[in-house]
């Protein structure tokens, strides 16, 4: 059971790192830590069928607490935004046909 509790503790540690990163405004670091925690919890879920009832009781309670913290932290992560809201402009040099130097006809996709 020690290895199962270690997995739950590892997930909890990653959630703690995410919470700290959110306090510092490091949203990408928080996302990374939350992703690692999700992967660790998934590893615990995969091992669930092989656990004894006693292991399930202990590990399940630990994992539930970690998942609650993970969900709360994830809700605090702002969504990613595009750097600009405008319509992309075509770059004539990049779109030019190497042989002719002309831009492709509209709708041909380059």
Secondary structure, 3 states (H helix, E strand, C coil): CHHHHHHHHHHHHHHHHHHHHHHCCCHHHHHHHHHHHHHHHHHHHHHHHHCCHHHHHHHHHHHHHHHHHHHHHHHHCCCCCCCCCCCCCCCHHHHECCCCCCECCCCCCC
